[in-house]
Amino acid sequence: MKFPGTCIVCNEKIEINEIGLWAKGLGVKHEKCAQIDQLQCIVCGAPAGCPKCEFLENCDIPNVSQFCICKKCSEEKDAFSYYQKSTNKKFPILNS
């Protein structure tokens, strides 16, 4: 990296001279974060359940959004409210 950045997967800093994978219009990822084979639930942080997901056949895990939610959280009474709060916390730029 020539400039510091923030990983779009884990939301942690990527420092100058660290290896990062950048795509125009998408952002930058740590090299290790680009190799993810299962996403984390945006609400609880547990595995989102990718191997059992109904969309697995159509999903390109390394290139999809980090906004997935696990089955357990999606079945909660106020699931959408929890989802919104977690998304706003992890991606505050979306509130602008």
C-alpha positions in Angstrom: 0.0 0.0 0.0 1.3 3.5 -0.9 -1.4 5.0 1.4 -3.0 3.8 4.6 -6.6 2.5 4.2 -9.3 0.6 6.0 -10.2 -3.0 5.0 -13.8 -3.4 3.7 -14.0 -6.9 5.2 -12.7 -6.5 8.8 -12.9 -2.7 9.1 -9.3 -2.6 10.4 -6.5 -0.4 9.2 -4.1 -1.4 6.4 -0.8 0.4 6.9 1.6 1.8 4.3 3.9 -1.0 2.9 1.4 -3.7 4.0 -0.1 -5.9 1.2 -3.6 -4.9 0.3 -5.9 -5.8 -2.6 -7.6 -2.8 -4.1 -10.4 -2.5 -6.6 -11.6 0.8 -8.0 -15.0 1.7 -6.7 -15.0 -1.2 -4.1 -12.1 -0.4 -1.7 -9.2 -2.3 -0.3 -8.9 -5.6 1.6 -6.1 -7.3 3.6 -4.6 -10.1 1.7 -5.8 -12.5 4.4 -9.4 -11.1 4.3 -9.6 -11.7 0.5 -9.3 -15.5 1.2 -12.5 -15.8 3.3 -14.7 -18.8 2.5 -17.4 -17.9 5.0 -18.7 -14.5 5.9 -19.5 -13.3 9.4 -22.9 -12.3 10.5 -23.0 -8.5 10.7 -25.1 -8.6 13.8 -23.4 -11.2 16.1 -20.1 -11.8 14.4 -20.6 -15.6 14.2 -20.2 -17.4 10.9 -23.1 -16.5 8.7 -23.7 -20.1 7.7 -22.4 -19.9 4.1 -22.2 -23.7 3.5 -25.9 -24.0 4.4 -27.1 -20.8 2.7 -30.0 -21.0 0.3 -28.1 -18.7 -2.1 -24.8 -20.6 -2.0 -25.0 -21.7 -5.6 -25.3 -18.1 -6.8 -23.0 -16.5 -4.3 -19.4 -15.5 -5.0 -18.3 -15.2 -1.4 -15.0 -13.3 -1.9 -16.9 -10.6 -3.9 -20.2 -10.3 -2.0 -21.2 -7.6 0.4 -20.2 -7.9 4.1 -23.8 -7.4 5.1 -24.9 -11.0 5.5 -26.9 -12.1 8.6 -26.9 -15.6 10.1 -30.1 -17.7 10.4 -30.3 -17.3 14.2 -30.2 -13.5 14.0 -32.5 -13.3 11.1 -35.2 -15.1 13.1 -35.0 -12.7 16.1 -38.1 -10.6 16.7 -36.4 -7.3 15.9 -34.0 -8.7 13.3 -34.2 -5.7 11.0 -33.6 -3.2 13.8 -30.5 -5.2 15.0 -29.3 -5.4 11.4 -29.7 -1.6 10.9 -27.8 -0.8 14.2 -25.0 -3.2 13.4 -24.6 -1.9 9.8 -24.6 1.7 11.0 -22.0 0.9 13.6 -19.7 -1.0 11.4 -20.1 1.2 8.3 -20.8 4.7 9.7 -20.2 6.3 6.3 -23.5 4.8 5.1 -25.3 7.1 7.6 -24.1 10.2 5.8 
